[in-house]
Amino acid sequence: MKVVWLAPPAHKGKYPNIGQYRFYKNTPVKASFEYPYLNAMGVTQLYNADFEVCFLDCVATNLSWENVWPEIEDADLVVTEARTPIVKYIYACCQKIRSLHRPLTILYGDHVTAYSSEALQYCDYVVAGGDYDYGITQLAKLLRDGLSPNRVYSTRLVENLDTLPHVNRTIVPWDVYFEAWKIRNAYLYTMSGRGCWYNCTFCAWNTPLWHNRVRQRSVNDVADEFDEIFAEHGYDSYIWDDHDCFDTSWGKKFAQELIDRKYQPKDILWAFQTHSNMINDLDTLKLMKKAGLHLVKLGIESGNQNTLDIIHKGTTVKQHEKAINLLKEADISVHANLMVGFPWETKEEAYHTIDWIKKLDPNQAQFSLAIPYPWTPLYKMAKENGWLLVNEGDWESYDATRPMMSMIGMTPREVSQLYKDCWDHFYLNWHYKWRHLKTVHTWADIKQLVRGYYSVRFGHMRALKE
């Protein structure tokens, strides 16, 4: 049985990303492309189960429909992710594929998990839930055996993640994916765990996909995957761990394991993302630094405590400040993720977040508009309070290219300007430019700065519609 795992060609000339983006964002240029680790896990499991499997990420690899039709025409199953902003396009793709009368179509992802009845009008099966890599494999096995499973196929979450294979990076090649600020050529991904302990009201993933649970791979299993990467790529290796909320108590044991395996501080550089209240012990950070930890991304969201409370972030402004300062003291780079466009904030409060994060001076920052995905508590709040600027079912508006909620005393155009000012004020100032210019020592450093500037200036800052 042949399975095609498909990310269709770019929609309306934009560049969506099928990596583990918890928020969908259309950008006008290829600023960065995260490796689709969970998709690669699914492809790997299908391959190990003796399926003929073909992975086609048309956007990342510049494939057109003419390129992919030969693979689709003789496929038995076509598997595609359905995210809210392009779900109508995905539905149209499914109908087009089904017109061939041969392949069965399977959709997965947060949107169709929440709206499975809607999706079944256009596809043959929906795989609901977070471990869709495992679920798609199990569904494919049932279909191969001639059985008739439920069209909405939900599987249990895998309790022991060590039972899953390591990603086959030959079938889903690593080298077309990257982040703008990468500092080594072999930029690869792992995922040491799945899920998150927190209940942020804006999160589109945790409740529908992970059921507010965290499952962790063993230290040895992840270290073995690091060994495989190092054996292949040596001292050019940089590994981004894409766990939703990295557990630093686990990370301390992991760092010691890498040291016990004789890794030196710069043999493999690695990074992870987590919540600020996971960063509270300098000795742990120094140990992880010794084991090659280079960068930590923090889900900060806001510099206003009232906003953190409303969105149930589970952190305080003081914890964010402490985390950033501890990481800097441990000589670990800091990337801060923030949001703007919260309806209850005034213009002064919104701009306070920009000024606040500039004073804390992390190495990098990323800004997003707050998006109230329809199955989240934030959406319910927006609907009850009359904040929504879009109609129910207007899924295309969820592409992060426009404000979706009204703000106190600000027009949508002013909210769009607020978003642009975030990037402008943080990156395009002489303090930031001079600090990074001082780090330039090699041609690779120059290329990193050029990629970063390109991503900010032509990707993020031009993502919003006028």
C-alpha distance (Angstrom), angle and dihedral (degrees) to the residues before:
residue distance angle dihedral
M1 . . .
K2 3.81 . .
V3 3.81 121.0 .
V4 3.81 123.5 -168.5
W5 3.81 113.8 -161.8
L6 3.79 101.4 -157.8
A7 3.79 137.2 -167.7
P8 3.82 100.6 -178.0
P9 3.82 125.3 -131.9
A10 3.80 117.7 -75.1
H11 3.78 115.5 -68.1
K12 3.83 117.2 -127.2
G13 3.79 92.5 -14.4
K14 3.82 94.7 -62.4
Y15 3.79 128.5 126.4
P16 3.78 112.6 -125.9
N17 3.77 119.5 -177.5
I18 3.81 123.0 -133.5
G19 3.78 95.1 -166.8
Q20 3.79 121.6 107.5
Y21 3.80 92.9 -62.6
R22 3.79 108.6 156.1
F23 3.79 86.8 -162.6
Y24 3.75 123.4 43.8
K25 3.78 113.6 -128.9
N26 3.78 127.0 -179.8
T27 3.79 112.4 -151.2
P28 3.81 129.0 -171.4
V29 3.82 93.2 -133.2
K30 3.79 137.8 33.3
A31 3.78 95.3 -96.8
S32 3.80 96.1 155.8
F33 3.79 139.6 -20.8
E34 3.77 120.2 -152.8
Y35 3.77 117.6 -146.6
P36 3.84 109.6 -104.5
Y37 3.79 94.1 -127.0
L38 3.81 98.8 172.7
N39 3.78 90.9 46.7
A40 3.78 89.4 49.7
M41 3.81 88.5 50.8
G42 3.79 89.4 54.5
V43 3.79 92.8 48.5
T44 3.80 90.0 48.4
Q45 3.81 92.6 51.1
L46 3.81 91.7 48.7
Y47 3.80 90.2 49.7
N48 3.81 91.7 49.1
A49 3.81 88.8 50.1
D50 3.85 89.4 59.3
F51 3.80 98.1 -104.0
E52 3.76 119.6 143.7
V53 3.79 98.2 -120.0
C54 3.80 132.5 -175.0
F55 3.81 123.6 -172.3
L56 3.81 115.5 -154.5
D57 3.80 119.3 -178.1
C58 3.79 97.9 176.7
V59 3.80 96.6 -176.1
A60 3.80 96.7 49.6
T61 3.80 93.9 43.8
N62 3.83 99.9 35.6
L63 3.80 96.2 -116.4
S64 3.80 122.3 161.8
W65 3.81 128.5 -155.1
E66 3.79 88.0 -98.7
N67 3.81 88.5 59.2
V68 3.79 95.9 50.2
W69 3.80 103.6 38.1
P70 3.83 93.9 83.1
E71 3.82 89.4 57.4
I72 3.81 93.6 44.9
E73 3.79 96.4 46.5
D74 3.80 94.3 65.8
A75 3.82 96.1 35.6
D76 3.80 124.0 113.7
L77 3.81 95.3 -159.9
V78 3.79 131.0 26.0
V79 3.82 115.1 -164.5
T80 3.82 121.1 -162.5
E81 3.79 137.4 169.6
A82 3.81 115.9 -124.7
R83 3.79 114.3 -153.0
T84 3.76 121.7 -178.8
P85 3.85 102.0 -109.9
I86 3.81 94.1 51.5
V87 3.78 99.8 27.2
K88 3.82 93.3 112.1
Y89 3.80 89.1 51.8
I90 3.81 89.6 49.0
Y91 3.80 90.3 49.7
A92 3.82 89.2 52.3
C93 3.82 89.6 49.0
C94 3.81 90.0 52.3
Q95 3.80 91.8 51.1
K96 3.79 90.0 49.1
I97 3.80 91.3 50.1
R98 3.80 93.5 45.5
S99 3.80 89.5 53.7
L100 3.79 86.3 73.0
H101 3.84 87.0 70.1
R102 3.78 92.0 -138.7
P103 3.81 118.3 74.5
L104 3.77 123.1 65.5
T105 3.79 112.1 -138.3
I106 3.82 124.3 -134.5
L107 3.79 123.3 -169.9
Y108 3.79 126.4 -166.4
G109 3.80 138.3 171.5
D110 3.77 142.5 84.3
H111 3.82 96.8 -61.0
V112 3.78 97.5 52.2
T113 3.79 90.7 41.7
A114 3.81 87.1 60.4
Y115 3.82 96.0 36.1
S116 3.78 104.3 32.4
S117 3.83 94.5 145.1
E118 3.79 90.3 55.7
A119 3.79 91.7 48.2
L120 3.82 95.2 49.8
Q121 3.79 89.4 66.4
Y122 3.79 88.0 70.0
C123 3.81 108.1 27.2
D124 3.79 138.3 42.8
Y125 3.81 99.5 -125.5
V126 3.80 140.0 13.5
V127 3.78 120.4 -154.3
A128 3.79 104.6 -153.5
G129 3.78 126.6 -159.9
G130 3.78 140.7 32.1
D131 3.80 105.9 -67.3
Y132 3.77 91.1 61.6
D133 3.80 90.8 145.2
Y134 3.80 88.6 65.4
G135 3.82 93.6 35.7
I136 3.79 94.8 53.5
T137 3.80 90.5 50.5
Q138 3.80 92.1 50.8
L139 3.81 91.9 47.0
A140 3.80 91.1 49.1
K141 3.82 90.3 52.1
L142 3.80 91.6 52.9
L143 3.80 91.4 49.5
R144 3.79 91.2 47.6
D145 3.81 88.7 53.4
G146 3.80 90.4 54.5
L147 3.81 95.5 -110.1
S148 3.81 126.9 140.5
P149 3.82 109.3 -130.3
N150 3.80 124.4 -175.5
R151 3.78 111.9 -75.8
V152 3.79 89.1 -126.8
Y153 3.77 99.2 56.3
S154 3.79 116.0 -165.9
T155 3.77 123.1 176.5
R156 3.76 132.0 -171.5
L157 3.77 118.8 -95.9
V158 3.80 111.3 -96.8
E159 3.79 105.7 -105.3
N160 3.80 97.5 -163.1
L161 3.80 108.5 43.7
D162 3.81 90.1 -174.2
T163 3.81 87.8 73.9
L164 3.81 89.2 68.1
P165 3.81 118.8 86.1
H166 3.77 126.3 -110.7
V167 3.78 113.9 -99.8
N168 3.79 116.9 -85.4
R169 3.80 100.5 -131.8
T170 3.78 92.1 -173.2
I171 3.80 94.3 64.6
V172 3.81 91.8 41.1
P173 3.81 100.0 31.8
W174 3.79 117.3 -142.9
D175 3.78 100.0 -153.3
V176 3.82 99.3 78.8
Y177 3.81 91.8 59.3
F178 3.77 125.7 77.3
E179 3.78 147.7 142.3
A180 3.78 120.1 -118.0
W181 3.82 93.5 -121.9
K182 3.80 96.9 47.3
I183 3.80 114.0 141.4
R184 3.81 100.5 -166.4
N185 3.78 129.4 49.9
A186 3.82 97.4 -130.2
Y187 3.81 96.0 65.9
L188 3.80 107.0 170.7
Y189 3.79 138.0 166.9
T190 3.78 138.8 -129.3
M191 3.81 131.4 174.1
S192 3.80 112.1 -145.7
G193 3.79 94.3 -176.0
R194 3.77 145.1 -5.1
G195 3.78 130.8 -123.3
C196 3.79 138.9 19.9
W197 3.81 136.5 -104.5
Y198 3.80 94.4 -141.1
N199 3.81 134.6 82.4
C200 3.79 105.7 -144.7
T201 3.79 108.1 177.6
F202 3.81 93.3 -134.2
C203 3.81 97.8 50.7
A204 3.80 113.2 121.1
W205 3.80 94.9 -171.7
N206 3.76 115.8 40.6
T207 3.80 102.9 67.4
P208 3.83 101.4 34.9
L209 3.79 95.6 37.9
W210 3.81 109.9 26.0
H211 3.83 101.7 22.6
N212 3.82 89.6 -132.6
R213 3.80 91.6 -67.1
V214 3.79 132.8 126.3
R215 3.79 124.3 -145.7
Q216 3.78 120.0 -175.0
R217 3.78 130.6 -156.3
S218 3.78 115.4 -133.5
V219 3.78 120.5 -93.3
N220 3.81 91.2 -117.9
D221 3.80 94.2 50.8
V222 3.81 93.7 53.3
A223 3.82 91.7 42.1
D224 3.81 88.2 53.0
E225 3.81 88.9 54.6
F226 3.81 89.3 50.6
D227 3.82 88.0 51.6
E228 3.81 90.3 53.8
I229 3.79 91.8 50.7
F230 3.80 92.9 46.8
A231 3.80 91.7 48.3
E232 3.81 88.7 54.9
H233 3.80 101.6 38.9
G234 3.79 106.8 18.2
Y235 3.78 119.8 -168.8
D236 3.82 92.8 -4.9
S237 3.82 90.4 71.4
Y238 3.81 123.7 123.6
I239 3.80 117.3 171.3
W240 3.78 126.2 -162.3
D241 3.81 112.6 -161.2
D242 3.80 107.6 -148.4
H243 3.80 99.9 -162.5
D244 3.84 108.8 140.8
C245 3.80 92.9 -127.5
F246 3.80 115.5 11.6
D247 3.81 113.3 -145.4
T248 3.81 108.3 -135.3
S249 3.82 92.3 -162.1
W250 3.81 86.1 61.1
G251 3.80 88.0 41.4
K252 3.80 91.4 58.1
K253 3.82 90.3 57.5
F254 3.78 90.5 43.5
A255 3.80 92.2 52.2
Q256 3.79 91.1 51.0
E257 3.81 89.8 50.4
L258 3.81 90.9 53.8
I259 3.81 90.0 49.5
D260 3.82 90.5 48.0
R261 3.81 87.6 53.1
K262 3.82 87.3 58.9
Y263 3.79 98.3 -108.4
Q264 3.78 112.9 157.6
P265 3.85 120.7 -140.4
K266 3.81 95.9 -94.2
D267 3.80 101.2 31.0
I268 3.80 91.4 96.6
L269 3.77 121.6 10.6
W270 3.79 115.5 -154.5
A271 3.78 141.0 177.7
F272 3.79 140.6 -168.2
Q273 3.80 143.2 -176.4
T274 3.79 127.5 -124.1
H275 3.81 147.0 141.7
S276 3.79 119.7 -75.4
N277 3.79 94.4 -116.4
M278 3.80 88.1 64.0
I279 3.81 87.5 65.6
N280 3.79 106.5 73.5
D281 3.81 110.3 114.6
L282 3.79 122.7 71.8
D283 3.82 94.7 -164.8
T284 3.82 90.7 56.1
L285 3.79 90.6 50.1
K286 3.80 91.9 49.3
L287 3.80 90.5 50.7
M288 3.81 91.1 51.0
K289 3.80 89.5 46.6
K290 3.81 88.8 53.5
A291 3.83 87.7 52.9
G292 3.80 92.2 53.8
L293 3.81 104.8 -87.1
H294 3.79 105.8 158.3
L295 3.80 108.3 166.8
V296 3.82 141.1 15.6
K297 3.80 124.8 -161.2
L298 3.79 114.1 -149.8
G299 3.80 125.0 -157.8
I300 3.79 96.2 -137.0
E301 3.83 102.2 148.5
S302 3.83 98.6 175.7
G303 3.78 146.0 17.0
N304 3.81 90.9 -145.7
Q305 3.80 116.2 91.3
N306 3.80 92.6 -153.2
T307 3.80 89.9 59.1
L308 3.80 92.5 47.3
D309 3.81 88.8 53.3
I310 3.81 94.7 47.2
I311 3.81 93.4 50.2
H312 3.84 91.1 45.7
K313 3.78 91.3 -124.1
G314 3.79 92.1 160.7
T315 3.79 92.5 -138.4
T316 3.78 138.7 91.2
V317 3.78 132.6 -133.8
K318 3.82 88.0 -113.2
Q319 3.82 91.0 54.6
H320 3.80 90.3 52.4
E321 3.78 91.0 50.2
K322 3.81 91.8 47.2
A323 3.82 92.3 48.5
I324 3.79 94.1 50.7
N325 3.80 92.4 46.5
L326 3.82 93.2 47.3
L327 3.80 91.6 50.6
K328 3.79 91.4 49.1
E329 3.82 90.2 48.5
A330 3.81 88.9 52.9
D331 3.83 88.8 50.4
I332 3.82 92.1 -116.5
S333 3.80 117.9 141.6
V334 3.80 116.2 -114.6
H335 3.80 127.7 -143.2
A336 3.81 114.9 -172.0
N337 3.81 121.8 -157.0
L338 3.79 113.9 -155.8
M339 3.80 139.7 172.5
V340 3.77 134.7 -147.8
G341 3.78 132.7 -174.5
F342 3.80 99.5 67.2
P343 3.84 107.1 160.7
W344 3.80 96.3 -136.8
E345 3.80 94.7 54.4
T346 3.79 123.1 95.2
K347 3.78 121.7 -137.6
E348 3.81 89.7 -101.6
E349 3.82 92.1 52.1
A350 3.80 92.3 48.0
Y351 3.80 93.1 51.3
H352 3.80 89.6 44.7
T353 3.82 88.3 68.2
I354 3.81 90.0 57.2
D355 3.80 93.5 48.7
W356 3.80 91.7 44.3
I357 3.81 95.6 52.1
K358 3.82 91.1 45.3
K359 3.82 90.0 56.6
L360 3.82 91.2 49.7
D361 3.82 86.4 52.9
P362 3.83 104.2 -154.6
N363 3.79 116.1 -174.6
Q364 3.80 92.6 -112.4
A365 3.79 138.5 7.9
Q366 3.77 134.2 -167.3
F367 3.79 124.1 -159.6
S368 3.79 128.5 -159.2
L369 3.76 136.8 177.4
A370 3.79 113.4 -112.1
I371 3.81 106.5 -104.0
P372 3.85 118.8 -162.6
Y373 3.79 101.4 -149.2
P374 3.82 108.2 -156.7
W375 3.81 97.7 -112.8
T376 3.82 95.7 48.7
P377 3.83 129.9 96.1
L378 3.82 88.2 -119.5
Y379 3.80 89.5 62.2
K380 3.79 91.1 50.9
M381 3.81 90.0 51.2
A382 3.80 91.5 47.8
K383 3.78 92.6 49.7
E384 3.81 94.3 46.7
N385 3.80 92.4 48.4
G386 3.80 97.9 43.0
W387 3.81 93.9 -116.7
L388 3.81 98.0 130.6
L389 3.79 117.8 110.5
V390 3.82 94.0 -171.7
N391 3.77 134.9 63.1
E392 3.79 124.8 -109.9
G393 3.78 109.6 -88.3
D394 3.81 94.6 20.3
W395 3.78 88.7 127.3
E396 3.81 96.5 165.7
S397 3.81 89.2 68.0
Y398 3.81 91.2 68.4
D399 3.82 93.0 75.7
A400 3.84 95.1 104.2
T401 3.81 92.2 -115.4
R402 3.82 96.4 112.3
P403 3.81 140.2 26.3
M404 3.78 111.0 -88.3
M405 3.79 99.6 -171.4
S406 3.79 132.9 47.2
M407 3.81 120.3 -114.8
I408 3.78 131.1 -149.0
G409 3.80 109.5 -85.5
M410 3.81 94.5 -12.4
T411 3.79 131.2 108.0
P412 3.83 119.9 -139.5
R413 3.80 88.5 -105.5
E414 3.80 89.9 55.0
V415 3.81 90.5 49.3
S416 3.80 88.8 52.7
Q417 3.80 89.0 51.0
L418 3.81 89.1 49.1
Y419 3.82 89.0 56.8
K420 3.80 92.1 50.0
D421 3.80 91.7 45.8
C422 3.81 89.2 56.6
W423 3.80 91.1 62.3
D424 3.78 94.1 37.2
H425 3.80 96.5 49.7
F426 3.79 95.1 43.8
Y427 3.80 101.7 42.3
L428 3.78 109.3 19.0
N429 3.79 98.5 61.4
W430 3.79 129.4 101.4
H431 3.79 95.7 -115.7
Y432 3.81 91.9 58.1
K433 3.80 93.9 41.1
W434 3.82 93.3 49.1
R435 3.81 93.5 46.3
H436 3.79 91.2 54.7
L437 3.78 96.1 39.8
K438 3.81 87.4 58.9
T439 3.82 89.0 60.2
V440 3.80 93.6 58.5
H441 3.79 110.4 111.1
T442 3.81 104.2 136.1
W443 3.78 141.5 33.4
A444 3.81 87.7 -103.8
D445 3.83 89.3 58.8
I446 3.79 90.2 53.3
K447 3.80 91.9 50.0
Q448 3.80 90.6 50.5
L449 3.80 92.0 53.6
V450 3.81 91.8 47.3
R451 3.83 91.5 50.4
G452 3.79 91.1 47.1
Y453 3.80 93.7 49.3
Y454 3.81 91.3 46.2
S455 3.80 90.6 51.1
V456 3.81 93.4 50.2
R457 3.80 100.4 38.6
F458 3.78 101.9 38.7
G459 3.81 102.1 21.3
H460 3.79 113.4 37.3
M461 3.81 99.3 21.8
R462 3.81 92.3 50.3
A463 3.78 96.4 41.4
L464 3.79 94.3 93.3
K465 3.79 121.6 82.4
E466 3.80 116.5 -121.9
